[in-house]
Amino acid sequence: MAAAPSATIIPSVDKGVFLKLQNGSDIRGVAVYGVEGEPVTLTEPVTEAIAAAFAAWLLDRKKPDPSKRLKVSIGHDSRISAQKLQDAVSRGLAGAGVDVIQYGLASTPAMFNSTLTKSEDFLCPVDGSIMITASHLPYNRNGFKFFTDAGGLGKVDIKDILERAADIYKNFTDEGLRDAERKAAESVKRVDYMTVYTSDLVAAVRKAAGNVERPLEGFHIVVDAGNGAGGFFAGKVLEPLGAITSGSQFLEPDGLFPNHIPNPEDKEAMRAITRAVLDNKADLGIIFDTDVDRSAAVDFSGRELNRNRLIALMSAIVLEEHPGTTIVTDSVTSDGLTTFIEKKLGGRHHRFKRGYKNVIDEAIRLNSVGEESHLAIETSGHGALKENHWLDDGAYLMVKLLNKLASAKASGVGGGSKVLTDLVDGLEEPGVAVELRLKIDQNHSDLKGGSFREYGEAVLQHLANVVNSDPKLQKAPVNYEGVRVSGYGGWFLLRLSLHDPVLPLNIEAPSNDDAVKLGLAVLAAVNEFKALDTSALNKFVQV
């Protein structure tokens, strides 16, 4: 264990600094030096305080019998700061009187699963779980995701934990930190939990194929883990199922991410997995983000199955199993996807807000009021199924695709991944799809001392008013985020970013000319807002 820092060198950190670490339902910060202008905010003492605060929060929620100690599991992705933060988290938990179980390199979905697994051999179920990750962010960042058996913690819980952490940090003493270090050294246990998690995935595919031992025999499937935590999928899931995985790439964990950003939304990352599929003449390619809660695929012809296509594919699979169910998505999904889900598949498309937790919580809410929903999925590759405890698990999403391959093979249908491609046949795709980011200058005099959020809301309100008086444009009758408008055969959505002073603008249209007409309509409405940087939009419409 690293030596506990002395009280005399712990810098004072006020509550505001802690609260700035909140990123929706996650905690994110800078964990290592190396990027100019980005000082370290997620120090070891700050981390220790956050872990102790989670222990306190958990004790309040679980109210255990005094004779029973709570257990918390810790896992991490491949980031270079992972080991240092894992040790600090362990000290914070142990010092707070919680039993600590380290999993080492793990995936985010596995950490949630550890709160559900029943196995004395693996010290499960745990009462709470912490994943150390910052998803696809640059190498110098890191952060935390927290779970109980009820799922991932929400925004309110994260704020509560950070407020507690600020108070705990203020009361750190040299003696207390040394005591936490001693307790951690004595009590930390280590378990290879990923063997449990991967064997469950393997069992799910075997079951779907009628309990065949090697249902993927003869399939050639390549995996791109982007040097994150997903390298296990090739050797621990696909190969036991009989698949050939030669040509898989970037399976080794490397927190500097030397090959490409581990992100299924990244164009370079998708080009890399597409090349691997075509070069190896594979049946299917699978790509994960750093901590494996997001994924995408590529079929045998090099066609990307991500964003709207992945949602269409998952919707087709889920609606076969649950006819008529509601599919909940984020706000930037296409009109073509709505038509596909509702007209071709016979389901209902409920387009909600951005943010994977928002989408999942909305699906849970719909079920609670009697509207059946079995899938909540974002264009980013976050997808959660009711059958999998509403956990956004990139590996489980891919298992649903593997189940289709295995069951098609078992029933004598050949053709590699064509069975998947055929499921999205008929999805209308736009000729042009762009996302432009209009930044709000928070120092501009036009803000008049107000917040960027108030300013952004004023922009949206003005745009809505302008659209109402334009006969060529039609506001979406049901919309939960921003201003969504149809016209010129396409649509646009202008919304306020969840966390940043930015108004993202999505435009989809049949042609570039139509997309430009939509862009010009937005530009004419927002031009009077001088603190809004419209240069990206100006360039798009070539004004």
C-alpha positions as CSV (number, residue, x, y, z in Angstrom):
1,M,0.0,0.0,0.0
2,A,1.2,3.6,-0.7
3,A,2.1,5.6,2.4
4,A,-0.6,7.7,3.8
5,P,0.1,11.4,3.2
6,S,0.9,13.4,6.3
7,A,-1.7,15.9,7.5
8,T,0.8,18.7,7.1
9,I,1.0,18.4,3.4
10,I,-2.7,17.8,2.7
11,P,-3.8,21.0,0.9
12,S,-7.1,22.5,2.1
13,V,-10.0,21.7,-0.4
14,D,-13.3,23.4,0.0
15,K,-16.7,21.9,-0.7
16,G,-17.0,23.6,-4.1
17,V,-14.0,21.7,-5.4
18,F,-15.6,18.4,-4.3
19,L,-18.9,19.3,-5.9
20,K,-17.2,20.1,-9.2
21,L,-16.1,16.5,-9.5
22,Q,-19.8,15.5,-10.1
23,N,-20.5,14.5,-13.7
24,G,-24.2,13.6,-13.7
25,S,-24.4,10.2,-11.9
26,D,-20.6,9.7,-12.0
27,I,-17.6,11.3,-10.4
28,R,-14.9,12.5,-12.8
29,G,-11.6,14.4,-12.3
30,V,-8.0,14.8,-13.4
31,A,-6.0,12.0,-11.7
32,V,-2.5,12.5,-13.1
33,Y,-0.3,15.3,-14.4
34,G,0.6,15.5,-18.0
35,V,-1.9,17.8,-19.8
36,E,-1.1,21.5,-19.6
37,G,-3.7,23.5,-17.8
38,E,-5.3,20.5,-16.1
39,P,-4.2,20.3,-12.5
40,V,-4.9,17.1,-10.6
41,T,-8.2,17.3,-8.8
42,L,-8.7,13.6,-8.0
43,T,-5.8,13.3,-5.5
44,E,-5.3,10.3,-3.2
45,P,-6.6,12.2,0.0
46,V,-9.7,13.4,-2.0
47,T,-10.3,9.9,-3.3
48,E,-9.9,8.5,0.3
49,A,-12.5,11.0,1.5
50,I,-15.0,10.1,-1.3
51,A,-14.6,6.3,-0.5
52,A,-15.2,7.0,3.2
53,A,-18.3,9.1,2.2
54,F,-19.7,6.2,0.1
55,A,-19.2,3.9,3.1
56,A,-21.1,6.3,5.3
57,W,-23.9,6.7,2.7
58,L,-24.1,2.9,2.4
59,L,-24.3,2.4,6.2
60,D,-27.2,4.9,6.3
61,R,-29.1,3.1,3.5
62,K,-28.4,-0.5,4.5
63,K,-28.6,0.0,8.3
64,P,-26.8,-3.4,8.9
65,D,-27.0,-5.4,12.1
66,P,-24.1,-4.1,14.4
67,S,-22.5,-7.5,14.3
68,K,-22.4,-7.6,10.5
69,R,-19.8,-5.6,8.5
70,L,-20.7,-4.3,5.1
71,K,-18.7,-5.5,2.1
72,V,-17.7,-3.3,-0.9
73,S,-16.0,-4.5,-4.1
74,I,-13.6,-2.3,-6.1
75,G,-12.7,-2.7,-9.7
76,H,-10.9,-0.5,-12.3
77,D,-10.3,-0.1,-16.0
78,S,-6.9,0.1,-17.7
79,R,-6.1,3.7,-16.8
80,I,-2.5,4.5,-15.5
81,S,-3.9,6.0,-12.3
82,A,-6.0,3.0,-11.5
83,Q,-3.7,1.3,-9.0
84,K,-3.1,4.4,-7.0
85,L,-6.8,5.2,-6.8
86,Q,-7.7,1.7,-5.9
87,D,-5.3,1.8,-2.9
88,A,-6.8,5.2,-1.8
89,V,-10.4,3.9,-2.2
90,S,-9.4,0.8,-0.1
91,R,-8.0,3.0,2.7
92,G,-11.1,5.2,2.7
93,L,-13.4,2.2,2.9
94,A,-11.3,0.2,5.5
95,G,-10.9,3.3,7.6
96,A,-14.7,3.7,7.7
97,G,-15.1,0.1,9.0
98,V,-16.1,-1.6,5.7
99,D,-14.7,-4.9,4.4
100,V,-12.9,-4.3,1.1
101,I,-12.7,-6.8,-1.8
102,Q,-10.4,-5.8,-4.7
103,Y,-11.2,-7.2,-8.2
104,G,-8.4,-5.6,-10.1
105,L,-9.0,-5.1,-13.8
106,A,-12.8,-5.4,-14.3
107,S,-15.7,-4.0,-16.3
108,T,-18.3,-1.6,-15.0
109,P,-21.2,-4.1,-15.6
110,A,-19.3,-6.8,-13.6
111,M,-19.1,-4.4,-10.6
112,F,-22.9,-4.0,-10.5
113,N,-23.3,-7.8,-11.0
114,S,-21.2,-8.4,-7.8
115,T,-24.0,-6.9,-5.8
116,L,-26.4,-9.6,-7.2
117,T,-24.2,-12.8,-7.4
118,K,-24.8,-15.3,-4.6
119,S,-21.4,-17.1,-4.0
120,E,-19.6,-17.5,-0.7
121,D,-16.5,-18.6,-2.6
122,F,-16.4,-15.1,-4.2
123,L,-17.5,-13.2,-1.1
124,C,-20.8,-12.2,-2.9
125,P,-23.1,-10.6,-2.9
126,V,-21.4,-7.4,-1.8
127,D,-23.4,-4.5,-0.3
128,G,-21.9,-1.9,-2.6
129,S,-19.5,-1.6,-5.4
130,I,-17.1,1.1,-6.8
131,M,-15.8,1.1,-10.4
132,I,-12.8,3.3,-11.0
133,T,-13.2,4.6,-14.6
134,A,-13.6,7.7,-16.7
135,S,-15.0,5.8,-19.7
136,H,-13.5,7.1,-23.0
137,L,-12.0,10.3,-21.6
138,P,-8.2,11.1,-22.0
139,Y,-5.6,9.1,-20.1
140,N,-5.1,11.8,-17.4
141,R,-8.7,11.5,-16.2
142,N,-10.3,9.1,-13.9
143,G,-13.4,8.8,-11.8
144,F,-15.9,6.6,-10.0
145,K,-19.2,4.8,-10.6
146,F,-21.1,3.5,-7.6
147,F,-23.6,0.6,-7.3
148,T,-25.9,-1.2,-4.9
149,D,-28.2,-4.1,-5.7
150,A,-30.7,-1.5,-6.7
151,G,-28.5,-0.3,-9.6
152,G,-26.3,2.7,-10.2
153,L,-26.5,5.7,-7.9
154,G,-28.3,8.8,-9.2
155,K,-27.3,12.5,-9.3
156,V,-28.8,13.2,-5.9
157,D,-26.8,10.4,-4.3
158,I,-23.6,11.5,-5.9
159,K,-24.1,15.1,-4.6
160,D,-24.8,13.7,-1.1
161,I,-21.6,11.6,-1.2
162,L,-19.5,14.6,-2.4
163,E,-20.9,16.8,0.4
164,R,-20.1,14.1,3.0
165,A,-16.6,13.7,1.5
166,A,-15.9,17.4,1.9
167,D,-16.8,17.2,5.6
168,I,-14.7,14.0,6.1
169,Y,-11.7,15.6,4.3
170,K,-11.8,18.6,6.6
171,N,-11.4,16.3,9.6
172,F,-8.5,14.2,8.3
173,T,-5.6,13.8,10.7
174,D,-2.2,12.3,10.3
175,E,-3.1,9.6,12.9
176,G,-6.5,8.8,11.2
177,L,-4.9,8.4,7.8
178,R,-2.2,6.1,9.2
179,D,-4.9,4.0,10.9
180,A,-6.9,3.7,7.7
181,E,-3.7,2.5,5.9
182,R,-3.1,-0.1,8.6
183,K,-6.7,-1.3,8.5
184,A,-6.6,-1.6,4.7
185,A,-3.3,-3.6,4.8
186,E,-4.9,-6.0,7.3
187,S,-8.3,-6.4,5.8
188,V,-8.3,-6.0,2.0
189,K,-9.1,-9.3,0.1
190,R,-8.6,-10.0,-3.6
191,V,-11.0,-12.0,-5.7
192,D,-11.0,-12.9,-9.5
193,Y,-14.6,-12.0,-9.9
194,M,-14.4,-11.6,-13.7
195,T,-14.4,-15.4,-14.0
196,V,-17.9,-15.4,-12.5
197,Y,-19.1,-12.7,-14.8
198,T,-17.7,-14.2,-18.0
199,S,-19.0,-17.7,-17.2
200,D,-22.5,-16.1,-16.8
201,L,-22.2,-14.6,-20.3
202,V,-21.0,-17.9,-21.8
203,A,-23.9,-19.7,-20.1
204,A,-26.4,-17.2,-21.5
205,V,-25.4,-17.9,-25.1
206,R,-25.3,-21.7,-24.6
207,K,-28.8,-21.5,-23.1
208,A,-30.1,-19.5,-26.1
209,A,-28.7,-22.2,-28.5
210,G,-30.5,-25.0,-26.7
211,N,-27.6,-25.9,-24.3
212,V,-25.1,-26.5,-27.1
213,E,-21.5,-26.5,-25.7
214,R,-19.9,-24.6,-28.6
215,P,-22.8,-22.8,-30.4
216,L,-20.5,-20.4,-32.2
217,E,-18.3,-23.1,-33.8
218,G,-17.2,-21.9,-37.3
219,F,-18.0,-18.2,-36.7
220,H,-15.0,-15.9,-37.0
221,I,-15.5,-12.9,-34.7
222,V,-12.9,-10.2,-34.0
223,V,-12.9,-8.0,-30.9
224,D,-11.4,-4.5,-30.5
225,A,-11.0,-3.6,-26.8
226,G,-9.2,-0.3,-27.6
227,N,-6.7,-1.2,-24.8
228,G,-9.4,-0.8,-22.2
229,A,-10.9,-3.5,-19.9
230,G,-12.8,-5.5,-22.6
231,G,-10.0,-7.7,-23.8
232,F,-11.5,-10.6,-21.8
233,F,-14.3,-11.0,-24.3
234,A,-12.3,-12.8,-27.0
235,G,-10.6,-15.4,-24.8
236,K,-13.1,-15.8,-21.9
237,V,-16.4,-15.5,-23.8
238,L,-16.1,-16.1,-27.5
239,E,-13.4,-18.9,-27.6
240,P,-15.2,-21.2,-25.0
241,L,-18.3,-20.8,-27.3
242,G,-16.3,-22.1,-30.2
243,A,-15.7,-18.9,-32.1
244,I,-12.4,-18.1,-34.0
245,T,-11.0,-14.8,-32.7
246,S,-7.8,-14.4,-34.7
247,G,-7.4,-10.8,-35.9
248,S,-8.8,-9.4,-32.6
249,Q,-6.8,-6.3,-31.7
250,F,-5.8,-4.0,-28.8
251,L,-6.9,-6.5,-26.2
252,E,-4.0,-5.7,-23.9
253,P,-4.8,-3.1,-21.2
254,D,-2.9,0.1,-21.8
255,G,-4.1,3.3,-20.0
256,L,-2.4,5.6,-22.5
257,F,-4.7,4.2,-25.3
258,P,-2.0,4.2,-28.0
259,N,-4.1,2.9,-30.9
260,H,-7.4,4.8,-30.8
261,I,-9.9,6.2,-28.3
262,P,-11.9,3.3,-26.8
263,N,-15.3,4.7,-27.9
264,P,-17.9,3.2,-30.2
265,E,-19.0,6.7,-31.2
266,D,-15.5,7.6,-32.4
267,K,-15.1,7.5,-36.2
268,E,-11.4,6.4,-36.0
269,A,-12.3,3.6,-33.6
270,M,-15.1,2.3,-35.9
271,R,-12.8,2.5,-38.9
272,A,-10.3,0.3,-36.9
273,I,-12.8,-2.5,-36.1
274,T,-14.2,-2.3,-39.7
275,R,-10.7,-2.8,-41.1
276,A,-10.1,-5.7,-38.8
277,V,-13.4,-7.4,-40.0
278,L,-12.6,-6.9,-43.7
279,D,-8.9,-7.8,-43.5
280,N,-9.7,-11.1,-41.6
281,K,-12.8,-11.9,-43.6
282,A,-14.6,-12.2,-40.3
283,D,-18.3,-12.8,-39.8
284,L,-18.6,-10.1,-37.1
285,G,-16.6,-7.4,-35.3
286,I,-17.3,-6.2,-31.8
287,I,-15.9,-3.0,-30.2
288,F,-16.1,-1.8,-26.6
289,D,-15.5,1.4,-24.7
290,T,-12.9,1.5,-21.9
291,D,-15.1,0.0,-19.1
292,V,-17.3,-2.2,-21.3
293,D,-20.6,-0.5,-20.5
294,R,-20.9,0.5,-24.2
295,S,-20.4,-1.4,-27.4
296,A,-21.1,-1.6,-31.1
297,A,-20.6,-4.1,-33.9
298,V,-19.6,-4.4,-37.6
299,D,-21.1,-7.0,-39.9
300,F,-19.3,-9.2,-42.4
301,S,-19.6,-6.6,-45.2
302,G,-18.1,-3.8,-43.0
303,R,-21.4,-2.2,-42.3
304,E,-21.3,-0.4,-38.9
305,L,-24.0,-1.5,-36.4
306,N,-23.8,1.4,-34.0
307,R,-25.9,4.5,-33.1
308,N,-29.4,4.3,-34.8
309,R,-28.5,0.9,-36.5
310,L,-27.6,-0.7,-33.2
311,I,-30.8,0.6,-31.6
312,A,-32.8,-0.8,-34.6
313,L,-31.0,-4.2,-34.3
314,M,-31.6,-4.4,-30.6
315,S,-35.2,-3.3,-31.0
316,A,-35.8,-6.1,-33.6
317,I,-34.3,-8.7,-31.2
318,V,-36.3,-7.5,-28.2
319,L,-39.6,-7.0,-30.1
320,E,-39.3,-10.6,-31.3
321,E,-39.2,-11.7,-27.7
322,H,-41.7,-9.1,-26.4
323,P,-44.1,-8.0,-29.2
324,G,-45.5,-4.5,-28.9
325,T,-43.1,-3.4,-26.1
326,T,-41.9,0.2,-25.8
327,I,-38.3,1.1,-26.7
328,V,-36.9,4.1,-24.8
329,T,-34.1,6.0,-26.5
330,D,-32.3,9.3,-26.1
331,S,-33.4,12.5,-27.8
332,V,-31.1,12.4,-30.9
333,T,-32.4,9.3,-32.5
334,S,-33.7,9.6,-36.1
335,D,-37.2,9.8,-37.5
336,G,-36.3,6.8,-39.6
337,L,-35.8,4.8,-36.4
338,T,-39.2,5.8,-35.1
339,T,-40.8,4.6,-38.4
340,F,-38.8,1.3,-38.2
341,I,-39.7,0.5,-34.6
342,E,-43.4,1.4,-34.9
343,K,-44.3,0.5,-38.5
344,K,-42.0,-2.4,-39.3
345,L,-41.5,-4.0,-35.9
346,G,-44.9,-3.1,-34.3
347,G,-43.3,-1.6,-31.2
348,R,-43.6,1.9,-29.6
349,H,-40.7,4.4,-29.7
350,H,-40.5,6.6,-26.7
351,R,-37.8,9.2,-27.4
352,F,-36.6,10.8,-24.1
353,K,-33.6,12.8,-22.9
354,R,-29.8,12.4,-23.4
355,G,-28.0,10.6,-20.6
356,Y,-28.0,6.9,-20.1
357,K,-29.3,7.1,-16.6
358,N,-32.2,9.3,-17.8
359,V,-33.1,6.7,-20.5
360,I,-32.9,3.8,-18.1
361,D,-34.9,5.6,-15.3
362,E,-37.6,6.5,-17.8
363,A,-38.0,2.8,-18.9
364,I,-38.2,1.8,-15.3
365,R,-40.9,4.6,-14.7
366,L,-42.9,3.4,-17.7
367,N,-43.0,-0.1,-16.4
368,S,-44.1,1.2,-13.0
369,V,-47.1,2.9,-14.5
370,G,-48.2,-0.1,-16.6
371,E,-46.4,0.6,-20.0
372,E,-44.3,-2.4,-20.7
373,S,-40.7,-1.6,-21.7
374,H,-37.9,-4.1,-22.1
375,L,-35.1,-1.9,-23.7
376,A,-33.5,1.4,-22.8
377,I,-30.8,2.4,-25.2
378,E,-28.8,5.5,-26.2
379,T,-27.1,6.3,-29.5
380,S,-23.8,6.3,-27.6
381,G,-24.0,2.5,-27.2
382,H,-25.3,2.5,-23.7
383,G,-28.0,-0.2,-23.7
384,A,-29.9,-1.8,-20.8
385,L,-32.5,-4.6,-20.8
386,K,-35.2,-5.3,-18.2
387,E,-34.1,-9.0,-18.2
388,N,-30.6,-7.9,-17.2
389,H,-31.6,-5.8,-14.2
390,W,-31.6,-2.5,-16.3
391,L,-27.8,-2.6,-16.3
392,D,-26.1,-0.8,-19.2
393,D,-23.8,-3.6,-20.2
394,G,-22.0,-3.5,-23.5
395,A,-20.9,-7.2,-23.2
396,Y,-24.5,-8.3,-22.5
397,L,-25.7,-6.3,-25.6
398,M,-23.2,-8.2,-27.7
399,V,-24.4,-11.5,-26.1
400,K,-27.9,-10.7,-27.4
401,L,-26.3,-10.5,-30.9
402,L,-24.4,-13.7,-30.4
403,N,-27.6,-15.4,-29.3
404,K,-29.1,-14.6,-32.7
405,L,-26.1,-16.0,-34.5
406,A,-26.1,-19.2,-32.3
407,S,-29.9,-19.8,-32.6
408,A,-29.8,-19.2,-36.4
409,K,-27.0,-21.8,-36.7
410,A,-28.8,-24.2,-34.5
411,S,-31.9,-24.0,-36.7
412,G,-29.8,-24.5,-39.9
413,V,-29.8,-20.9,-41.1
414,G,-26.3,-20.1,-42.4
415,G,-24.8,-16.8,-43.8
416,G,-22.6,-15.6,-40.9
417,S,-23.8,-12.3,-39.5
418,K,-26.3,-11.8,-42.4
419,V,-29.0,-12.8,-39.9
420,L,-28.2,-9.6,-38.0
421,T,-28.0,-7.4,-41.1
422,D,-31.4,-8.7,-42.3
423,L,-33.0,-7.6,-39.0
424,V,-32.3,-3.9,-39.8
425,D,-33.4,-4.2,-43.4
426,G,-35.9,-1.4,-44.0
427,L,-34.4,1.1,-41.6
428,E,-34.5,4.5,-43.4
429,E,-31.2,6.3,-43.0
430,P,-30.7,10.1,-43.7
431,G,-28.5,11.3,-46.6
432,V,-26.8,13.8,-44.2
433,A,-26.4,13.6,-40.4
434,V,-24.4,16.2,-38.5
435,E,-23.9,17.3,-34.9
436,L,-22.6,20.9,-34.4
437,R,-21.7,22.3,-31.1
438,L,-22.6,26.0,-30.4
439,K,-20.6,27.2,-27.4
440,I,-21.8,29.8,-25.0
441,D,-19.1,32.3,-24.0
442,Q,-19.7,32.7,-20.2
443,N,-17.6,35.9,-20.1
444,H,-19.7,37.7,-22.8
445,S,-21.5,40.8,-21.6
446,D,-24.7,39.5,-23.2
447,L,-25.1,37.0,-20.4
448,K,-25.6,40.0,-18.1
449,G,-24.3,38.1,-15.1
450,G,-26.7,35.2,-15.6
451,S,-25.8,31.5,-15.8
452,F,-25.1,29.8,-19.1
453,R,-28.0,27.5,-18.4
454,E,-30.5,30.5,-18.2
455,Y,-29.0,31.9,-21.4
456,G,-29.3,28.6,-23.2
457,E,-32.9,28.2,-22.1
458,A,-33.6,31.7,-23.5
459,V,-32.1,30.7,-26.9
460,L,-34.3,27.6,-27.0
461,Q,-37.4,29.5,-26.1
462,H,-36.8,32.1,-28.8
463,L,-36.2,29.3,-31.4
464,A,-39.4,27.7,-30.4
465,N,-41.3,31.0,-30.8
466,V,-39.8,31.5,-34.3
467,V,-40.6,28.0,-35.4
468,N,-44.2,28.4,-34.4
469,S,-44.5,31.2,-37.0
470,D,-42.8,29.3,-39.9
471,P,-45.2,27.2,-42.0
472,K,-42.4,25.1,-43.4
473,L,-41.4,23.9,-39.9
474,Q,-43.3,21.7,-37.5
475,K,-42.4,21.3,-33.8
476,A,-42.4,17.7,-32.5
477,P,-45.8,17.1,-30.8
478,V,-44.1,15.2,-28.0
479,N,-40.6,16.2,-27.0
480,Y,-38.7,16.0,-23.7
481,E,-35.5,17.9,-24.4
482,G,-34.6,21.0,-26.3
483,V,-36.5,22.1,-29.5
484,R,-37.1,19.3,-32.0
485,V,-38.4,20.4,-35.4
486,S,-39.3,18.6,-38.7
487,G,-39.1,20.2,-42.1
488,Y,-37.5,19.9,-45.6
489,G,-37.8,16.1,-45.3
490,G,-35.6,16.0,-42.2
491,W,-35.4,17.3,-38.7
492,F,-33.2,19.2,-36.3
493,L,-32.8,19.2,-32.5
494,L,-31.2,22.0,-30.5
495,R,-30.7,21.2,-26.9
496,L,-28.7,22.3,-23.9
497,S,-25.8,20.0,-23.0
498,L,-26.2,18.1,-19.7
499,H,-23.1,19.6,-18.1
500,D,-21.3,22.1,-20.4
501,P,-22.0,25.6,-21.7
502,V,-22.8,24.2,-25.1
503,L,-26.0,23.9,-27.3
504,P,-25.5,20.8,-29.5
505,L,-27.4,20.9,-32.8
506,N,-28.3,17.7,-34.6
507,I,-29.5,17.9,-38.2
508,E,-30.6,15.0,-40.3
509,A,-32.0,15.4,-43.8
510,P,-32.3,13.6,-47.2
511,S,-29.7,15.8,-48.9
512,N,-27.1,18.4,-48.0
513,D,-29.3,21.2,-49.5
514,D,-32.2,20.2,-47.2
515,A,-29.8,20.0,-44.2
516,V,-28.5,23.5,-45.0
517,K,-32.1,24.9,-45.1
518,L,-32.7,23.5,-41.6
519,G,-29.4,25.0,-40.5
520,L,-30.3,28.4,-41.9
521,A,-33.6,28.3,-40.1
522,V,-31.8,27.7,-36.8
523,L,-29.1,30.4,-37.6
524,A,-31.7,33.0,-38.4
525,A,-33.4,32.4,-35.0
526,V,-30.3,32.4,-32.8
527,N,-28.2,35.0,-34.5
528,E,-29.3,37.8,-32.1
529,F,-27.7,35.9,-29.1
530,K,-24.2,37.4,-29.2
531,A,-22.7,35.1,-26.5
532,L,-23.5,32.1,-28.7
533,D,-20.6,31.0,-30.9
534,T,-22.3,30.0,-34.2
535,S,-19.1,29.6,-36.2
536,A,-19.6,25.8,-36.6
537,L,-23.1,26.4,-37.9
538,N,-21.9,29.3,-40.2
539,K,-19.4,27.0,-41.7
540,F,-21.9,24.3,-42.3
541,V,-24.4,26.6,-44.1
542,Q,-21.4,28.5,-45.6
543,V,-22.6,31.9,-44.6
